[in-house]
Every structure is written in structure tokens, then in C-alpha cells.
Amino acid sequence: MAPGKPGVSAACTKCLQQAAKPGDCSVYCATTTTTPVCDPYATPPVARPVQDLSTEEKLNLVKAFKMMKNTPSSFNLSDTLNADAYAERGDPANAWDYFPPLHAEATTPIVGVHTNWQFQAWHRQILNRFHQEIRRITGDPCFVLPYWNFEDPAALGPLLDEDVFLGGDGNPDNLYIVETGLLVTDAADGLGGWPMYQSFHGANDPHLQRNVGGGILLCLDQNGNGHIMDTTLLSLDIDTKESVGPFNYRALVSNKSARPREALYAPPDPRNADCPYSTTDYPTCIRRYDTTDSTGTVYNLTCKLFGTTPPQPGDTEKCQNTP
């Protein structure tokens, strides 16, 4: 039905005015003789805190995420830096897996979204695209993601609920692979489980890995360049190993001419023994790792462990007041 004709909802008309192509409005403009469940333009849906969701709502949200995993994306990755790497799982990607590599790429030096003025605008657009996809797949034009207020202690438990939501920590004795909860990779749930893909996951094992409370190791080399070692690579015995890594390069300031650099591996400095892996050792305890890359370039990494506990009230103000 064309906009402006009797029986066409205001949501359909508004969408067709703004959409890049009519197909984007299929949820809003479906021909029906029944009254739409909701009109997101007349009464915009409101995001709710995650702890306010009922058990049924949380289960339905996980189901919607898994539906995205098993539905082709409306977008594609052909114009991204690593388009060739994504070919192993086809292009377009499924509706969920379109987003993680796009976000990961945004943190690289050549894109640098996380280190410049584009941060808020870019993430708003990604959330907009995510809502377009999940509304298309669920058929619910008023679907809206809940939010996690990380300064509210009451929100963490519901977020990591293993039985009905996104919980399920990784097994430290098995590469931190998630073996319990609703996001087990090969779960026989009739919804396809939660498969991972090496093209952006970066691991040889196609399972979801998670190390809740493991923190993240942020480092600077002697030239002020940033390096990072991710959560699932950290463990209580990290500094007893012969080689620690990989440390991946991350620019502190966006540099469009920068190219990806090889990941670094380094032996732990003996002084790290005085820096116990705990929830209280940062931001004062320093870890050190010295190494060279394949070209013989020397790197002296000075690192701190962050994020081993959930954010606390007042943390936002601390960040805002950082010089």
C-alpha cells in the first residue's frame, strides 16, 4: 500500500519518507487487516533497565538474538578493511555477526572511531542498524534493547543470569569456553546454538569464550604507543608463563595512515612477581614485558590491569575529570 492511502499506518508513511529503500520498511508497511501491535512513531518505545525485564522477556530477547544468528544480514561487509577475511562465512553475514567485526575494526588505528569525535555518532548509527535488523527479524516494530546501568549494582546479577539471560562464564581449564547457560556454542536448543567464526573471533576454537572479572591489560611502549591483551588471555598465573601475549597494537590517537601491526609476545619481567593478580592491584601496580618483533624492533611494554570488577558509582565522573 502506498503512503497517504487509507489504511496505511503513520509508521509506514514516516518510514518510507526516511528509508534508503522501501524494503527497509517491510515491518511497518506489511499489508494487514488488523490493527498494528504498536506504532513506534506515534508512541516511541522506551528502553528499560535490564533488571526490570521479566523472565519471559529475557528469554525472548535471547531467542531474538539467536534468530539474528540464523538470518542473513540486510547489510554487508564488502566495504570494510578485512572483507576478504569475512568471505569464509559468506557475505552478507548473518544479522548478528555483521556487528562484532565492524565494531572490532572501529577500534583499529586506521579507523580510530574510539579515539576521535566520531565515537558517539558512530555508535548511535550502529545501534540504529541493530534495531532495524532485530525489528525486521522479529516482526516487532517497537522492539527496543534494554540497557545496563553499570553504576547500578542491582543490574549486574540480571545481566549475567545463567538460566534466563546472557550469563555463563568460561571454563578456565578449557580456554575459557562457555559451557553453561544459553549461549553455549553447540547447544541443542533448536535455535542453532551460538557459533563463532574465526574470521573475526581470532581464535582457532569456534566457541564463545568469556572470562568474567578477568580484566584487561592496557600497555604503553617506550614511544607512547598503545597495546592491549584481552580478557580471555588473562589468568591468575599469567606472569608464571614463559611467554605472555598476544599484545595487539591500539593507537591512542586516530591515525588514518597507520597499518595493522603484528601481535607481540613477551616473557614476563621478574618484577611482575611483586604485582599480584587481584582486584585491588590497579591502578598502582605496574607490569612490564620486553620483546622484539619480527623486524628486530624492540618494545618495552609498561602495563596496568583494569576492569577486574564491575564499574562502581562515580567511575564516570573519574573518567570525565581525567586530564
C-alpha positions as CSV (number, residue, x, y, z in Angstrom):
1,M,0.0,0.0,0.0
2,A,1.3,3.4,-0.9
3,P,1.7,6.1,1.8
4,G,-1.2,8.5,2.1
5,K,-3.8,5.9,1.2
6,P,-6.5,4.9,3.7
7,G,-5.3,2.1,5.9
8,V,-1.6,2.9,5.8
9,S,-0.2,3.5,9.2
10,A,1.7,6.6,10.2
11,A,4.7,4.4,11.0
12,C,4.7,3.1,7.4
13,T,4.4,6.6,6.0
14,K,7.2,8.0,8.2
15,C,9.5,5.1,7.4
16,L,9.1,5.4,3.7
17,Q,9.9,9.1,3.9
18,Q,13.2,8.4,5.7
19,A,14.3,4.9,4.4
20,A,17.1,4.4,1.9
21,K,14.9,1.8,0.1
22,P,11.3,0.7,0.5
23,G,12.4,-2.8,1.7
24,D,13.7,-1.3,4.9
25,C,10.0,-0.6,5.9
26,S,8.7,-4.1,5.5
27,V,7.9,-4.4,9.2
28,Y,6.0,-1.1,9.3
29,C,4.2,-1.4,5.9
30,A,3.1,-5.0,5.9
31,T,-0.4,-5.3,4.4
32,T,-2.8,-6.4,7.2
33,T,-6.4,-6.0,8.1
34,T,-5.6,-6.0,11.8
35,T,-4.6,-3.1,13.9
36,P,-0.7,-2.9,14.3
37,V,0.6,-4.0,17.7
38,C,2.2,-0.6,18.1
39,D,3.2,2.5,16.1
40,P,6.8,3.4,17.0
41,Y,6.4,6.9,15.5
42,A,3.2,7.7,17.4
43,T,4.4,6.3,20.7
44,P,8.2,5.8,20.6
45,P,9.3,2.7,22.6
46,V,11.3,3.4,25.7
47,A,14.4,1.4,26.7
48,R,14.1,-0.2,30.1
49,P,16.8,-1.2,32.6
50,V,17.7,-4.8,32.2
51,Q,16.8,-5.7,35.8
52,D,13.2,-4.6,35.1
53,L,12.7,-7.3,32.4
54,S,10.6,-10.3,33.3
55,T,11.9,-13.9,32.9
56,E,9.8,-14.3,29.8
57,E,11.1,-11.0,28.3
58,K,14.7,-12.0,28.9
59,L,14.2,-15.4,27.3
60,N,12.5,-13.8,24.3
61,L,15.4,-11.4,23.9
62,V,17.9,-14.3,23.8
63,K,15.7,-16.0,21.3
64,A,15.7,-12.9,19.2
65,F,19.5,-12.8,19.3
66,K,19.7,-16.4,18.1
67,M,17.2,-15.6,15.4
68,M,19.6,-13.0,14.2
69,K,22.4,-15.6,14.2
70,N,20.4,-17.6,11.7
71,T,19.1,-14.9,9.4
72,P,21.1,-13.2,6.6
73,S,22.0,-9.6,7.3
74,S,20.5,-6.7,5.4
75,F,23.9,-5.1,5.4
76,N,27.3,-6.5,4.2
77,L,30.9,-6.2,5.0
78,S,32.2,-5.8,1.4
79,D,33.4,-2.2,2.0
80,T,35.3,-2.9,5.2
81,L,39.1,-3.3,5.6
82,N,39.0,-7.1,6.1
83,A,36.4,-8.0,3.6
84,D,38.5,-10.9,2.3
85,A,38.7,-12.4,5.8
86,Y,34.9,-12.4,6.1
87,A,34.4,-14.4,2.9
88,E,34.8,-17.7,4.8
89,R,31.3,-17.3,6.3
90,G,29.8,-15.6,3.2
91,D,28.7,-12.1,2.5
92,P,26.3,-10.8,3.7
93,A,27.0,-12.1,7.2
94,N,24.1,-13.2,9.4
95,A,22.3,-10.4,11.1
96,W,24.2,-10.7,14.4
97,D,27.7,-11.3,13.1
98,Y,27.6,-8.3,10.9
99,F,28.2,-6.2,14.0
100,P,31.1,-7.6,16.0
101,P,33.8,-7.4,13.2
102,L,32.5,-3.9,12.3
103,H,32.9,-2.8,15.9
104,A,36.3,-4.5,16.3
105,E,37.5,-2.8,13.2
106,A,36.4,0.6,14.6
107,T,39.0,0.2,17.3
108,T,41.9,-0.2,14.9
109,P,44.3,2.7,14.2
110,I,43.3,3.0,10.6
111,V,39.6,3.6,11.6
112,G,40.0,5.0,15.1
113,V,36.4,5.6,15.9
114,H,37.1,5.0,19.6
115,T,39.7,7.8,19.7
116,N,38.1,10.7,17.9
117,W,35.0,12.8,17.6
118,Q,33.0,10.1,15.7
119,F,32.6,8.0,18.8
120,Q,29.0,8.9,19.8
121,A,27.7,9.4,16.3
122,W,29.1,6.1,15.1
123,H,27.7,4.1,17.9
124,R,24.3,5.7,17.6
125,Q,24.2,4.6,13.9
126,I,25.3,1.1,14.9
127,L,22.5,0.9,17.5
128,N,20.1,2.2,14.8
129,R,21.2,-0.6,12.4
130,F,20.9,-3.2,15.2
131,H,17.4,-2.1,15.9
132,Q,16.5,-2.2,12.2
133,E,17.7,-5.8,12.0
134,I,16.1,-7.2,15.1
135,R,12.8,-5.5,14.4
136,R,12.9,-6.9,10.8
137,I,13.6,-10.4,12.1
138,T,11.2,-10.5,15.0
139,G,8.5,-8.6,13.2
140,D,8.1,-6.3,16.1
141,P,8.4,-2.6,15.0
142,C,8.6,-1.5,18.6
143,F,11.3,-3.8,19.8
144,V,13.9,-1.9,21.8
145,L,17.0,-3.1,23.6
146,P,17.2,-2.8,27.4
147,Y,20.1,-1.0,28.9
148,W,22.6,-1.9,31.6
149,N,23.4,0.9,34.0
150,F,26.8,-0.2,35.0
151,E,26.8,2.1,38.1
152,D,23.8,0.2,39.5
153,P,24.9,-2.9,41.4
154,A,21.4,-4.3,41.1
155,A,21.8,-4.6,37.3
156,L,24.8,-6.9,37.1
157,G,23.1,-10.0,38.5
158,P,20.2,-10.0,36.0
159,L,22.6,-9.3,33.1
160,L,24.7,-12.3,33.9
161,D,21.8,-14.6,34.8
162,E,22.9,-18.0,33.5
163,D,19.5,-19.6,33.4
164,V,17.4,-17.0,31.5
165,F,19.8,-14.4,30.1
166,L,23.3,-13.7,28.9
167,G,25.3,-15.3,31.8
168,G,27.6,-18.3,31.7
169,D,31.2,-17.8,32.5
170,G,34.0,-19.5,30.6
171,N,35.8,-22.6,31.9
172,P,39.4,-21.6,32.8
173,D,40.5,-25.2,32.3
174,N,39.2,-25.2,28.8
175,L,40.3,-22.0,27.1
176,Y,37.6,-20.1,28.9
177,I,35.0,-21.6,26.6
178,V,31.4,-21.0,27.8
179,E,30.0,-24.5,28.6
180,T,26.9,-23.5,30.6
181,G,23.9,-21.1,30.1
182,L,22.0,-20.1,27.0
183,L,25.0,-19.1,24.8
184,V,26.7,-22.5,24.6
185,T,28.1,-22.7,21.0
186,D,26.7,-26.1,20.1
187,A,23.6,-26.1,22.3
188,A,20.8,-28.4,21.1
189,D,18.2,-25.7,21.6
190,G,16.6,-25.8,18.1
191,L,17.9,-22.3,17.6
192,G,21.4,-23.1,16.3
193,G,23.3,-22.6,19.5
194,W,25.9,-19.7,19.4
195,P,28.5,-20.5,16.8
196,M,31.6,-18.3,16.5
197,Y,33.7,-17.5,13.4
198,Q,37.5,-17.3,13.2
199,S,37.4,-14.5,10.6
200,F,36.7,-12.0,13.4
201,H,36.8,-14.1,16.6
202,G,40.6,-14.6,16.2
203,A,40.7,-18.0,17.9
204,N,41.1,-21.4,16.4
205,D,38.2,-22.8,18.5
206,P,34.8,-21.8,17.3
207,H,33.3,-21.4,20.7
208,L,32.3,-18.4,22.7
209,Q,35.0,-17.5,25.3
210,R,34.4,-15.4,28.3
211,N,36.4,-14.6,31.4
212,V,34.2,-12.6,33.7
213,G,36.3,-10.5,36.0
214,G,39.5,-11.3,34.2
215,G,40.2,-7.7,33.4
216,I,42.1,-6.2,30.5
217,L,45.8,-5.4,30.3
218,L,46.4,-2.0,28.8
219,C,50.0,-1.1,27.9
220,L,52.2,1.7,26.6
221,D,55.5,1.1,24.8
222,Q,58.6,3.4,25.2
223,N,57.3,5.5,22.3
224,G,53.8,6.0,23.9
225,N,52.0,3.6,21.5
226,G,49.2,1.6,23.0
227,H,49.0,-2.2,23.2
228,I,46.3,-4.4,24.7
229,M,45.9,-8.0,25.9
230,D,42.3,-9.2,26.0
231,T,40.3,-10.7,28.8
232,T,40.2,-14.3,27.8
233,L,44.0,-14.4,27.6
234,L,44.4,-13.3,31.2
235,S,44.6,-15.7,34.2
236,L,45.9,-15.9,37.8
237,D,49.2,-17.5,36.6
238,I,49.8,-15.1,33.7
239,D,53.2,-14.0,34.9
240,T,54.5,-17.5,35.6
241,K,54.4,-18.4,31.9
242,E,57.4,-18.3,29.6
243,S,55.6,-16.1,27.1
244,V,52.7,-13.7,27.6
245,G,50.5,-12.5,24.7
246,P,49.3,-11.6,22.2
247,F,49.6,-7.9,22.8
248,N,47.7,-6.1,20.0
249,Y,48.5,-2.6,18.9
250,R,46.0,0.1,19.6
251,A,46.6,3.7,18.7
252,L,45.8,6.3,21.4
253,V,45.0,8.9,18.7
254,S,43.4,8.0,15.4
255,N,45.9,7.8,12.5
256,K,44.4,7.1,9.2
257,S,47.7,6.2,7.6
258,A,48.6,3.6,10.2
259,R,48.5,-0.1,9.2
260,P,47.9,-3.1,11.3
261,R,50.9,-4.3,13.2
262,E,51.9,-7.8,14.2
263,A,50.9,-9.1,17.7
264,L,53.6,-9.2,20.2
265,Y,54.6,-12.0,22.7
266,A,56.9,-11.3,25.6
267,P,58.4,-13.0,28.7
268,P,57.2,-11.5,31.9
269,D,59.6,-9.3,33.8
270,P,60.7,-10.9,37.1
271,R,59.5,-7.8,39.0
272,N,55.9,-8.8,38.0
273,A,56.0,-11.3,40.8
274,D,55.6,-8.3,43.2
275,C,52.4,-7.4,41.3
276,P,49.8,-10.0,42.3
277,Y,46.8,-10.6,40.0
278,S,43.9,-9.3,42.1
279,T,41.0,-6.9,42.1
280,T,42.9,-4.4,44.2
281,D,46.3,-4.1,42.4
282,Y,45.3,-1.4,39.9
283,P,45.8,1.4,39.1
284,T,49.1,1.5,41.1
285,C,50.7,-1.9,40.2
286,I,52.9,-1.9,37.1
287,R,53.6,-5.0,34.9
288,R,56.5,-5.0,32.4
289,Y,57.2,-7.0,29.3
290,D,60.1,-6.5,26.9
291,T,60.3,-8.1,23.5
292,T,61.1,-7.6,19.8
293,D,59.0,-8.1,16.7
294,S,60.0,-10.0,13.5
295,T,61.9,-7.0,12.2
296,G,64.0,-6.7,15.4
297,T,62.2,-3.6,16.7
298,V,62.4,-3.5,20.5
299,Y,59.3,-2.9,22.6
300,N,59.4,-2.1,26.3
301,L,55.8,-2.5,27.5
302,T,54.6,-1.0,30.7
303,C,51.1,-2.3,31.6
304,K,48.3,-2.0,34.1
305,L,45.4,-4.3,34.7
306,F,41.9,-2.8,34.5
307,G,38.4,-3.9,34.8
308,T,38.6,-6.9,37.1
309,T,35.5,-5.6,39.0
310,P,32.3,-4.0,37.6
311,P,32.2,-0.2,37.3
312,Q,31.4,1.5,40.5
313,P,29.2,4.6,41.2
314,G,31.4,7.6,40.5
315,D,33.6,5.9,37.9
316,T,32.0,8.0,35.1
317,E,32.9,11.2,36.9
318,K,36.5,10.0,37.3
319,C,36.8,9.5,33.5
320,Q,35.3,12.9,32.8
321,N,37.8,14.5,35.1
322,T,40.9,12.8,33.6
323,P,43.2,15.4,32.2
